[in-house]
Amino acid sequence: MAAFCGVLAGVSGVAAYAPSGAIVATRNANTLAGRGCADTQPPTRSEGPSGGPSSAIDAQEILASVGEAPYAWRIDTDALTWGANVAAVLGVADVAALASGRAYAQLVDAQSGPSRFAAVMQSAGKDHGAGVPYQVQYALRPAEGKDLLWIEDSGRWFAGPDGTPARAHGVVRVINERHEHERRLSYLAHFDPLTGAMNNQHMTEVLQATLAEAVRFRSSCGFMLLAIDNLSRINEAYGFDAADEVIATVAKRIRAQLRGKDHLGRLSGNKFGIILTSCTPEEMLVAAERLLAGARDEGVQTAAGPVAVTVTIGGVTAPRHARDVRDILVRAQDALDGAKSKRRGSFQAYRPNIEREAQRQENVRATDDIISALNTRRVFLVYEPVIAIHTRIPAFYECLMRVKRGDGTLLAVNEVVPLAERLGLVRLLDHRVLELAVEELAASPGLKASVNVSAASTVDPDWWAGLGAMLRANPGAGERLTVEITETAAIHDVDDTRGFVARVKDLGCRIAIDDFGAGYTSFRNLRKLGVDLVKIDGAFVQNITHSTDDRAFVQTLLDLAHRLGIETVAEWVQDEEAAALLADWGCDYLQGLLVGLASSEKPWLKNTDAAVASA
């Protein structure tokens, strides 16, 4: 034990411990690390509870029990001395084979990481008397034919008179399980576990490096976005396990078609990214054809049975058509979308399109305008009256959204909603419109109003939560609110729409189908939905004085709605002649130029003010 008392004291500043009453040997850099064992004073023996001496700590026994083997290395002679437990820790049969630093170094796998020799002899630290700590990990093959052991080597080296390392001591331990765990975590941080392809983040990093290299050497690289066609149907028909088998097999087939210098990544469930190093547009086309053939020529055998698979590919060359990673990904997606719209199972290369680029820039500007308008409360309402056809008294007002830019101009009315739907912002707008409408209802107890709701909001939990909270906070508002959904949204899934209608009515609101007639809903579905009101699409109403077809269509809609007990609104009514026809056919309400277009004015407030003044 005496040979290694300084080792225990000098490594990492850790204390060995034993039950009360035992001698304690401490790894203390200030007392033992800088001195040899010969200079170390005998430890003080403490007394046990009975006053008699207790047993001293056996450092070798402690190290052996925790799987650590101590060593001392004289660098000038290359002599390497080990603790008695080294054979058990490292699994070596001949400890004499480890008697020198050179002999031990020959057992270290040169590719596994920095060695002890490198940690000591190439250290940038300086020894000021307490030694310089080091810790390295490397792989060791203890004997020919044995598996590699991963070793953690911790110690301190001490300088000689010339300041260079003269001796070192420390401990080694086997960390196979920890190394495998760390290796697995590192792998999962960079690769997809199902396919072995790079994950999204790692692929983006490699794509960035590939693009930078292409720019530096004035060459070209390619990027292809490959999608497995109809994977959702495979999920439904065969189950998720079969779909995973398809994904893994497709990845294997892709990899088999790639050159050694190319890279494969998995972007999402059914999409792979393929980085083609030093690739021209012509070479990308050849690669795409190989990939298409490799995917479709043979079915995929799964546990659920054989599955036919095709893939669709979009590609872009850079830096010719894309100057950064974002542009590469966006334009590869554009090309993929184009290939899908043309024919699934095909390839399309990105081609510049002035109109498409202008639209994308407009989308970016519109997104900024809409988000900014929401944040700075530049979304406001205008109100269009819906009047009773016989009394010409407003029955309710339709609340229509307007969005103002920062310079005071308005976003085009007919473009805001389609644009917001395309950009995924329509639910935010719907929520704001609902807030404004309920605020107006709460401020004006005599007002009745309607709001339009997009298909996305009908299934949005946040919209439902907002509606419920607003109506609870403003009792009586729900009974004066009508919620309008378009016919196309209503017929997309009749059962879901029935649920939506029921929930709206449970909150006390009325429900209307807007633009009725455009989607050709059957009246059987209309009866199932249980709506209170249908608004006949103005495209059919505006020409009823001139078109016999439109007259017949509108008259039939009105007659059937009347028989079902559903109230009706005719939109886009232009003149009294049309109004007279609609009245004769049993229409209940009018909306359009004849009775007043949308305005930011609030007529109901004028009526209230007049009533107060007359009182």
C-alpha positions as CSV (number, residue, x, y, z in Angstrom):
1,M,0.0,0.0,0.0
2,A,2.8,2.4,0.8
3,A,3.8,2.6,-2.9
4,F,0.5,4.2,-3.8
5,C,-0.4,6.4,-0.8
6,G,0.6,9.4,-2.8
7,V,-1.5,8.2,-5.7
8,L,-4.7,8.2,-3.6
9,A,-3.8,11.6,-2.2
10,G,-2.9,13.2,-5.5
11,V,-5.7,12.2,-7.8
12,S,-8.7,14.5,-8.2
13,G,-8.7,15.7,-4.6
14,V,-11.1,12.9,-3.4
15,A,-11.2,11.5,0.1
16,A,-11.4,7.8,0.9
17,Y,-13.7,7.1,3.8
18,A,-14.4,4.3,6.3
19,P,-16.8,3.8,9.3
20,S,-16.3,6.0,12.3
21,G,-13.0,5.4,14.2
22,A,-10.9,4.4,11.1
23,I,-7.9,6.1,9.7
24,V,-8.8,8.4,6.8
25,A,-6.4,8.9,3.9
26,T,-7.3,12.0,1.9
27,R,-6.4,13.0,-1.7
28,N,-5.1,16.4,-0.7
29,A,-3.0,18.2,-3.3
30,N,-1.5,20.5,-0.7
31,T,-0.2,17.8,1.6
32,L,0.5,14.6,-0.3
33,A,0.3,15.2,-4.0
34,G,3.6,16.9,-4.3
35,R,5.6,14.6,-2.0
36,G,6.7,11.0,-2.3
37,C,5.5,8.4,0.1
38,A,8.8,8.5,1.9
39,D,8.1,12.1,2.9
40,T,4.6,11.3,4.1
41,Q,4.1,11.1,7.9
42,P,2.3,8.1,9.3
43,P,-1.4,8.9,9.6
44,T,-2.8,9.5,13.0
45,R,-4.7,6.6,14.4
46,S,-8.1,7.6,15.8
47,E,-9.8,5.8,18.5
48,G,-13.0,3.8,18.3
49,P,-16.0,4.3,20.5
50,S,-14.5,2.0,23.2
51,G,-11.3,4.0,23.3
52,G,-9.2,1.3,21.6
53,P,-7.5,1.7,18.2
54,S,-9.6,0.9,15.1
55,S,-8.5,-0.7,11.8
56,A,-6.7,1.5,9.2
57,I,-8.1,1.9,5.7
58,D,-6.7,-0.4,3.0
59,A,-6.5,1.9,0.0
60,Q,-5.8,-1.0,-2.3
61,E,-8.9,-2.8,-1.1
62,I,-11.1,0.3,-1.7
63,L,-9.7,0.8,-5.2
64,A,-10.2,-2.8,-6.0
65,S,-13.8,-2.8,-4.7
66,V,-14.7,0.2,-7.0
67,G,-12.9,-1.3,-10.0
68,E,-10.0,1.2,-10.1
69,A,-6.3,0.2,-10.5
70,P,-3.6,2.7,-9.4
71,Y,-0.4,3.3,-11.2
72,A,2.8,5.3,-10.9
73,W,4.9,6.2,-14.0
74,R,8.5,7.3,-13.9
75,I,8.8,9.1,-17.2
76,D,12.6,9.3,-17.2
77,T,13.0,5.5,-16.9
78,D,9.6,4.7,-18.4
79,A,9.0,2.4,-15.5
80,L,5.2,1.8,-14.9
81,T,4.2,0.4,-11.5
82,W,0.7,-0.9,-10.9
83,G,-1.4,-1.7,-7.9
84,A,-1.9,-5.4,-7.1
85,N,-5.5,-5.4,-8.6
86,V,-4.5,-4.3,-12.1
87,A,-4.9,-7.9,-13.5
88,A,-8.5,-8.1,-12.2
89,V,-9.5,-4.6,-13.4
90,L,-7.9,-4.8,-16.9
91,G,-8.2,-8.6,-17.4
92,V,-4.5,-9.1,-18.2
93,A,-2.8,-12.4,-17.5
94,D,0.7,-11.1,-17.6
95,V,1.2,-7.9,-15.5
96,A,4.8,-7.8,-16.6
97,A,3.6,-6.8,-20.1
98,L,2.5,-3.5,-18.5
99,A,5.8,-2.7,-16.8
100,S,6.6,0.3,-19.0
101,G,4.8,3.2,-20.5
102,R,5.8,2.1,-24.0
103,A,4.5,-1.4,-23.5
104,Y,1.2,-0.1,-22.1
105,A,0.8,2.3,-25.0
106,Q,1.1,-0.5,-27.5
107,L,-2.1,-2.0,-26.1
108,V,-4.0,1.3,-26.7
109,D,-6.1,1.6,-29.9
110,A,-4.6,4.6,-31.7
111,Q,-7.9,5.5,-33.3
112,S,-9.9,5.6,-30.0
113,G,-8.7,9.0,-28.7
114,P,-5.8,10.7,-26.9
115,S,-3.6,8.4,-24.9
116,R,-2.1,8.9,-21.4
117,F,1.2,9.8,-23.1
118,A,-0.4,12.6,-25.1
119,A,-2.3,13.9,-22.0
120,V,0.9,14.2,-20.1
121,M,3.6,15.0,-22.6
122,Q,1.5,17.4,-24.7
123,S,-0.2,19.1,-21.8
124,A,-0.3,22.9,-21.9
125,G,-0.5,23.1,-18.1
126,K,2.3,24.1,-15.7
127,D,3.2,22.4,-12.4
128,H,3.4,24.8,-9.6
129,G,4.1,22.1,-7.0
130,A,0.7,20.4,-6.7
131,G,0.9,18.7,-10.1
132,V,-1.3,19.0,-13.2
133,P,-4.5,17.0,-13.4
134,Y,-5.5,15.1,-16.6
135,Q,-8.3,12.7,-17.6
136,V,-8.6,10.9,-20.9
137,Q,-10.7,8.1,-22.3
138,Y,-9.3,5.5,-24.8
139,A,-9.8,1.9,-25.9
140,L,-7.4,-0.8,-24.7
141,R,-7.0,-4.3,-26.0
142,P,-5.6,-6.2,-23.0
143,A,-4.6,-9.3,-25.0
144,E,-4.7,-10.6,-28.6
145,G,-8.2,-11.8,-29.5
146,K,-9.9,-10.0,-26.6
147,D,-12.5,-7.3,-26.9
148,L,-11.6,-3.7,-26.5
149,L,-12.0,-2.2,-23.1
150,W,-12.9,1.5,-22.8
151,I,-10.8,3.0,-20.1
152,E,-11.1,6.2,-18.1
153,D,-7.6,7.3,-17.0
154,S,-7.4,10.0,-14.3
155,G,-4.2,11.3,-12.7
156,R,-1.7,14.0,-12.1
157,W,1.7,14.6,-13.6
158,F,4.6,16.3,-11.8
159,A,7.4,18.3,-13.3
160,G,11.1,17.8,-12.8
161,P,13.6,20.6,-12.3
162,D,13.4,21.7,-15.9
163,G,9.6,22.1,-15.7
164,T,8.8,19.1,-18.1
165,P,6.8,16.1,-16.9
166,A,9.0,13.8,-14.8
167,R,6.5,11.4,-13.2
168,A,2.8,10.8,-13.1
169,H,0.4,8.7,-11.1
170,G,-3.3,8.0,-11.2
171,V,-6.0,5.4,-11.5
172,V,-7.7,3.6,-14.5
173,R,-11.1,2.1,-14.6
174,V,-13.2,0.2,-17.2
175,I,-16.2,2.3,-18.5
176,N,-17.6,0.1,-21.2
177,E,-21.3,0.6,-20.3
178,R,-20.9,4.3,-19.8
179,H,-19.1,4.7,-23.1
180,E,-21.8,2.7,-24.9
181,H,-24.5,4.9,-23.3
182,E,-22.7,8.1,-24.3
183,R,-22.0,6.7,-27.8
184,R,-25.7,5.9,-28.2
185,L,-26.8,9.4,-27.0
186,S,-24.3,10.9,-29.4
187,Y,-25.6,8.8,-32.3
188,L,-29.2,9.7,-31.5
189,A,-28.2,13.4,-31.5
190,H,-27.1,13.0,-35.1
191,F,-28.9,10.1,-36.7
192,D,-32.4,8.7,-37.1
193,P,-32.7,5.4,-35.2
194,L,-35.1,3.7,-37.6
195,T,-33.2,4.3,-40.8
196,G,-29.6,5.2,-39.8
197,A,-29.9,8.3,-41.9
198,M,-28.8,11.7,-40.6
199,N,-31.5,13.5,-38.6
200,N,-32.8,16.9,-39.6
201,Q,-30.4,19.0,-37.7
202,H,-27.3,17.0,-38.6
203,M,-28.4,16.9,-42.3
204,T,-28.7,20.7,-42.3
205,E,-25.2,21.1,-40.9
206,V,-23.8,18.7,-43.6
207,L,-25.8,20.5,-46.3
208,Q,-24.3,23.9,-45.1
209,A,-20.8,22.5,-45.2
210,T,-21.4,21.0,-48.7
211,L,-22.8,24.3,-50.0
212,A,-19.8,26.2,-48.6
213,E,-17.4,23.8,-50.2
214,A,-19.2,24.2,-53.6
215,V,-19.0,27.9,-53.3
216,R,-15.3,27.9,-52.3
217,F,-14.3,25.7,-55.2
218,R,-16.8,27.2,-57.7
219,S,-18.4,23.8,-58.3
220,S,-22.0,22.6,-57.9
221,C,-23.9,20.4,-55.5
222,G,-27.4,19.0,-55.5
223,F,-30.1,18.4,-53.0
224,M,-33.1,16.2,-53.5
225,L,-36.2,15.9,-51.4
226,L,-37.7,12.4,-51.7
227,A,-41.2,11.6,-50.3
228,I,-42.7,8.1,-50.0
229,D,-46.1,8.3,-51.7
230,N,-49.3,7.5,-49.8
231,L,-47.5,6.5,-46.5
232,S,-50.6,7.5,-44.5
233,R,-52.7,5.0,-46.5
234,I,-50.1,2.3,-45.7
235,N,-50.4,3.2,-42.0
236,E,-54.2,2.8,-42.2
237,A,-54.2,-0.4,-44.3
238,Y,-51.3,-2.3,-42.7
239,G,-50.5,-0.5,-39.4
240,F,-47.6,1.6,-38.2
241,D,-45.2,-1.3,-37.9
242,A,-45.5,-2.1,-41.6
243,A,-45.1,1.6,-42.4
244,D,-41.9,1.7,-40.4
245,E,-40.6,-1.4,-42.4
246,V,-41.4,0.5,-45.6
247,I,-39.5,3.6,-44.4
248,A,-36.5,1.5,-43.4
249,T,-36.5,-0.4,-46.6
250,V,-36.7,2.7,-48.7
251,A,-33.8,4.2,-46.8
252,K,-31.7,1.1,-47.5
253,R,-32.6,1.3,-51.2
254,I,-31.7,5.0,-51.4
255,R,-28.4,4.3,-49.7
256,A,-27.6,1.6,-52.2
257,Q,-28.0,4.0,-55.1
258,L,-25.8,6.8,-53.7
259,R,-22.2,7.4,-54.3
260,G,-19.7,7.2,-51.4
261,K,-19.4,10.9,-51.1
262,D,-23.2,11.6,-51.0
263,H,-25.3,11.8,-47.8
264,L,-28.7,10.7,-46.7
265,G,-30.9,12.4,-44.1
266,R,-34.4,11.9,-42.8
267,L,-36.4,15.1,-42.6
268,S,-39.8,13.9,-41.4
269,G,-42.1,10.9,-41.4
270,N,-42.1,10.2,-45.1
271,K,-39.4,12.6,-46.4
272,F,-35.7,12.0,-47.0
273,G,-33.1,14.6,-47.9
274,I,-30.3,13.5,-50.3
275,I,-27.1,15.7,-50.5
276,L,-25.2,15.2,-53.7
277,T,-21.6,16.4,-53.5
278,S,-20.0,17.8,-56.7
279,C,-23.2,17.2,-58.7
280,T,-24.3,18.9,-62.0
281,P,-28.0,19.2,-63.0
282,E,-27.5,16.3,-65.5
283,E,-26.0,14.1,-62.8
284,M,-28.9,14.9,-60.4
285,L,-31.4,13.8,-63.1
286,V,-29.5,10.4,-63.5
287,A,-29.4,10.0,-59.7
288,A,-33.1,10.7,-59.5
289,E,-34.0,8.1,-62.1
290,R,-32.0,5.5,-60.3
291,L,-33.8,6.3,-57.1
292,L,-37.2,6.2,-58.6
293,A,-36.5,2.8,-60.2
294,G,-34.9,1.4,-57.1
295,A,-38.0,2.2,-55.1
296,R,-40.7,1.0,-57.4
297,D,-39.2,-2.0,-59.2
298,E,-39.7,-4.4,-56.3
299,G,-42.4,-4.4,-53.5
300,V,-41.5,-4.1,-49.9
301,Q,-42.0,-7.3,-47.9
302,T,-43.4,-6.5,-44.4
303,A,-44.7,-8.6,-41.6
304,A,-48.2,-7.7,-42.8
305,G,-47.5,-8.7,-46.4
306,P,-46.0,-7.2,-49.5
307,V,-46.5,-3.5,-50.1
308,A,-46.1,-1.6,-53.4
309,V,-44.1,1.6,-53.0
310,T,-43.3,4.6,-55.1
311,V,-41.5,7.8,-54.3
312,T,-41.7,11.3,-55.7
313,I,-38.6,13.5,-55.8
314,G,-37.9,17.3,-56.1
315,G,-34.4,18.5,-56.6
316,V,-32.4,21.7,-56.8
317,T,-28.8,22.5,-57.7
318,A,-26.8,25.0,-55.6
319,P,-25.4,27.6,-55.6
320,R,-26.9,28.1,-59.1
321,H,-30.5,28.2,-57.9
322,A,-30.1,28.6,-54.1
323,R,-27.6,30.6,-52.2
324,D,-28.2,29.3,-48.7
325,V,-29.6,26.3,-46.9
326,R,-33.1,27.9,-46.4
327,D,-33.4,28.5,-50.1
328,I,-32.3,25.0,-50.9
329,L,-34.9,23.5,-48.7
330,V,-37.7,25.8,-49.8
331,R,-36.9,25.3,-53.5
332,A,-36.5,21.5,-53.2
333,Q,-40.0,21.5,-51.6
334,D,-41.3,23.6,-54.5
335,A,-39.9,21.1,-56.9
336,L,-41.4,18.2,-54.9
337,D,-44.8,19.9,-54.9
338,G,-44.6,20.4,-58.6
339,A,-43.7,16.7,-59.2
340,K,-46.6,15.6,-57.1
341,S,-49.1,17.8,-58.9
342,K,-47.8,16.4,-62.2
343,R,-47.6,12.8,-61.4
344,R,-46.6,10.8,-58.3
345,G,-43.6,8.6,-58.8
346,S,-41.8,11.2,-60.8
347,F,-38.9,13.7,-60.5
348,Q,-38.9,17.4,-61.1
349,A,-35.9,19.8,-60.9
350,Y,-36.4,23.3,-59.6
351,R,-36.7,26.0,-62.3
352,P,-36.8,29.7,-61.5
353,N,-40.3,31.2,-61.8
354,I,-40.6,35.0,-61.5
355,E,-44.3,34.8,-60.6
356,R,-43.7,32.2,-57.9
357,E,-40.8,34.2,-56.4
358,A,-42.9,37.3,-56.4
359,Q,-45.8,35.4,-54.7
360,R,-43.4,34.1,-52.1
361,Q,-42.1,37.6,-51.3
362,E,-45.7,38.8,-51.2
363,N,-46.5,36.1,-48.7
364,V,-43.6,37.1,-46.5
365,R,-44.8,40.7,-46.6
366,A,-48.4,39.7,-46.0
367,T,-47.4,37.6,-43.0
368,D,-45.5,40.5,-41.5
369,D,-48.5,42.8,-42.1
370,I,-51.0,40.4,-40.5
371,I,-48.8,39.6,-37.5
372,S,-48.0,43.2,-37.0
373,A,-51.7,44.2,-37.3
374,L,-52.6,41.6,-34.7
375,N,-49.9,42.7,-32.3
376,T,-50.7,46.5,-32.7
377,R,-54.5,46.0,-32.9
378,R,-54.9,47.1,-36.4
379,V,-57.5,44.4,-37.2
380,F,-60.9,46.0,-37.0
381,L,-64.5,45.3,-38.0
382,V,-66.9,46.8,-40.5
383,Y,-70.6,46.0,-40.3
384,E,-73.0,45.0,-43.2
385,P,-76.7,45.0,-42.4
386,V,-78.9,42.0,-43.0
387,I,-82.5,43.4,-43.2
388,A,-85.9,41.8,-42.9
389,I,-87.3,41.6,-46.4
390,H,-90.8,43.0,-45.6
391,T,-90.1,45.6,-42.9
392,R,-86.6,46.6,-44.1
393,I,-85.5,46.8,-40.5
394,P,-82.0,45.4,-39.8
395,A,-82.3,41.9,-38.3
396,F,-78.5,41.7,-37.5
397,Y,-75.2,42.9,-38.8
398,E,-72.5,40.7,-40.3
399,C,-69.1,41.6,-38.7
400,L,-66.5,41.6,-41.5
401,M,-62.8,41.9,-40.9
402,R,-60.4,44.5,-42.2
403,V,-56.6,44.6,-41.7
404,K,-54.8,47.9,-41.8
405,R,-51.1,48.1,-42.7
406,G,-48.7,50.2,-40.7
407,D,-48.9,53.0,-43.3
408,G,-52.7,53.2,-42.9
409,T,-53.6,51.4,-46.2
410,L,-55.8,48.3,-46.1
411,L,-54.9,44.8,-47.2
412,A,-57.0,43.7,-50.1
413,V,-60.4,42.5,-48.6
414,N,-60.8,39.5,-51.0
415,E,-57.2,38.3,-50.4
416,V,-56.8,38.5,-46.6
417,V,-58.7,35.3,-45.7
418,P,-57.3,33.0,-48.5
419,L,-53.8,34.3,-47.8
420,A,-54.2,33.8,-44.0
421,E,-55.5,30.3,-44.6
422,R,-52.5,29.5,-46.8
423,L,-50.1,31.0,-44.3
424,G,-51.7,29.3,-41.3
425,L,-52.7,32.6,-39.7
426,V,-56.5,32.4,-40.1
427,R,-57.2,31.1,-36.6
428,L,-55.5,34.1,-35.1
429,L,-57.6,36.4,-37.2
430,D,-60.8,34.4,-36.4
431,H,-60.1,34.7,-32.7
432,R,-59.5,38.5,-32.9
433,V,-62.7,39.0,-34.9
434,L,-64.6,37.0,-32.3
435,E,-63.2,39.2,-29.5
436,L,-64.2,42.4,-31.3
437,A,-67.7,41.1,-32.1
438,V,-68.4,40.0,-28.5
439,E,-67.0,43.3,-27.1
440,E,-69.5,45.1,-29.4
441,L,-72.4,42.9,-28.3
442,A,-71.5,43.5,-24.7
443,A,-71.4,47.2,-25.2
444,S,-74.7,47.3,-27.2
445,P,-77.4,45.2,-25.6
446,G,-79.8,45.7,-28.6
447,L,-77.3,44.6,-31.2
448,K,-77.5,41.3,-33.0
449,A,-74.4,40.2,-35.0
450,S,-72.8,37.4,-37.0
451,V,-69.2,36.4,-37.4
452,N,-67.6,34.2,-40.0
453,V,-65.5,31.2,-38.9
454,S,-62.9,29.4,-41.0
455,A,-62.8,25.6,-41.3
456,A,-59.5,25.6,-39.4
457,S,-61.1,27.3,-36.4
458,T,-64.1,24.9,-36.2
459,V,-61.7,22.2,-34.9
460,D,-59.4,24.6,-33.0
461,P,-59.6,24.0,-29.2
462,D,-58.3,27.5,-28.5
463,W,-61.1,29.0,-30.6
464,W,-63.7,27.0,-28.7
465,A,-62.1,27.9,-25.3
466,G,-62.1,31.5,-26.3
467,L,-65.8,31.5,-27.4
468,G,-66.9,29.8,-24.2
469,A,-64.9,32.1,-22.0
470,M,-66.1,35.3,-23.8
471,L,-69.8,34.3,-23.6
472,R,-69.5,33.3,-19.9
473,A,-68.0,36.7,-19.2
474,N,-70.7,38.5,-21.2
475,P,-74.1,36.9,-20.3
476,G,-76.7,37.5,-23.0
477,A,-74.2,37.9,-25.8
478,G,-74.5,34.4,-27.0
479,E,-78.3,34.7,-27.8
480,R,-77.5,37.6,-30.1
481,L,-74.6,36.0,-31.9
482,T,-74.8,34.0,-35.1
483,V,-71.8,32.0,-36.2
484,E,-71.4,31.6,-40.0
485,I,-69.5,28.7,-41.7
486,T,-69.1,28.3,-45.4
487,E,-70.9,25.5,-47.2
488,T,-67.7,24.0,-48.5
489,A,-66.4,23.8,-44.9
490,A,-69.7,22.3,-43.8
491,I,-69.8,19.5,-46.4
492,H,-66.1,18.6,-45.9
493,D,-67.1,16.3,-43.0
494,V,-70.8,16.4,-42.3
495,D,-70.5,14.5,-39.0
496,D,-67.8,16.9,-37.7
497,T,-70.0,19.8,-38.8
498,R,-73.0,18.4,-36.9
499,G,-70.8,18.3,-33.8
500,F,-69.8,21.9,-34.4
501,V,-73.4,23.0,-34.9
502,A,-74.5,21.3,-31.7
503,R,-71.7,22.9,-29.6
504,V,-72.4,26.4,-31.0
505,K,-76.1,26.0,-30.2
506,D,-75.3,24.6,-26.7
507,L,-73.6,28.0,-26.0
508,G,-76.8,29.8,-27.0
509,C,-75.7,31.0,-30.5
510,R,-77.4,30.6,-33.8
511,I,-75.7,28.9,-36.8
512,A,-75.7,29.9,-40.4
513,I,-74.4,28.3,-43.6
514,D,-72.7,31.0,-45.7
515,D,-72.4,31.0,-49.6
516,F,-75.1,28.3,-49.8
517,G,-75.3,26.8,-53.3
518,A,-71.6,27.0,-54.1
519,G,-70.9,23.6,-52.7
520,Y,-74.0,21.8,-53.9
521,T,-74.9,20.5,-50.5
522,S,-77.8,18.0,-50.6
523,F,-80.8,19.1,-48.6
524,R,-80.7,15.8,-46.7
525,N,-77.3,16.9,-45.3
526,L,-78.7,20.4,-44.6
527,R,-81.5,18.8,-42.6
528,K,-79.0,16.7,-40.7
529,L,-76.9,19.7,-39.8
530,G,-79.7,21.5,-38.0
531,V,-78.7,25.0,-39.0
532,D,-80.9,28.0,-38.3
533,L,-80.1,30.1,-41.4
534,V,-78.8,29.6,-44.9
535,K,-77.3,32.5,-46.9
536,I,-77.7,32.0,-50.6
537,D,-74.5,32.6,-52.6
538,G,-74.7,36.0,-54.2
539,A,-73.3,34.6,-57.4
540,F,-76.7,33.1,-58.1
541,V,-78.7,36.1,-56.7
542,Q,-77.1,39.0,-58.5
543,N,-78.5,37.9,-61.9
544,I,-81.9,36.6,-61.1
545,T,-83.5,39.5,-63.0
546,H,-81.7,38.4,-66.2
547,S,-81.0,34.7,-65.9
548,T,-83.7,32.1,-66.0
549,D,-81.3,29.4,-64.7
550,D,-80.3,31.5,-61.7
551,R,-84.0,32.3,-61.0
552,A,-84.9,28.6,-61.1
553,F,-82.0,27.7,-58.9
554,V,-82.6,30.4,-56.2
555,Q,-86.4,29.8,-56.2
556,T,-85.8,26.0,-55.7
557,L,-83.4,26.7,-52.8
558,L,-85.8,29.1,-51.1
559,D,-88.7,26.7,-51.5
560,L,-86.8,23.7,-50.0
561,A,-85.4,25.8,-47.2
562,H,-88.9,27.0,-46.3
563,R,-90.2,23.4,-46.2
564,L,-87.3,22.5,-43.8
565,G,-88.2,25.4,-41.6
566,I,-84.8,27.2,-42.2
567,E,-84.7,30.9,-42.6
568,T,-83.0,32.4,-45.6
569,V,-80.8,35.3,-46.6
570,A,-80.2,36.4,-50.2
571,E,-76.7,37.9,-50.6
572,W,-75.6,40.5,-53.2
573,V,-79.1,41.9,-53.8
574,Q,-78.6,44.8,-56.3
575,D,-82.0,46.4,-56.8
576,E,-85.7,46.5,-55.9
577,E,-86.7,44.3,-58.9
578,A,-84.6,41.5,-57.4
579,A,-85.9,42.2,-53.9
580,A,-89.5,41.9,-55.2
581,L,-88.8,38.5,-56.8
582,L,-87.2,37.2,-53.6
583,A,-90.1,38.4,-51.5
584,D,-92.5,36.6,-53.7
585,W,-90.4,33.4,-53.4
586,G,-90.5,33.5,-49.6
587,C,-87.0,34.8,-48.8
588,D,-86.7,36.2,-45.3
589,Y,-83.8,38.6,-45.4
590,L,-81.8,40.7,-47.8
591,Q,-78.1,41.7,-47.9
592,G,-76.2,43.7,-50.5
593,L,-75.9,47.0,-52.3
594,L,-79.7,47.6,-52.2
595,V,-79.8,47.7,-48.3
596,G,-76.3,48.9,-47.6
597,L,-72.7,47.7,-47.9
598,A,-70.2,47.2,-45.1
599,S,-69.2,50.3,-43.1
600,S,-67.3,51.1,-40.0
601,E,-70.2,53.2,-38.8
602,K,-72.5,51.7,-36.1
603,P,-76.1,52.6,-36.9
604,W,-77.5,51.0,-33.8
605,L,-75.6,53.5,-31.7
606,K,-77.4,56.3,-33.6
607,N,-80.7,54.8,-32.9
608,T,-79.8,54.5,-29.2
609,D,-78.7,58.1,-29.1
610,A,-81.9,59.3,-30.8
611,A,-84.0,57.3,-28.3
612,V,-82.2,58.9,-25.4
613,A,-82.5,62.4,-26.9
614,S,-86.3,62.0,-27.4
615,A,-86.7,60.8,-23.9
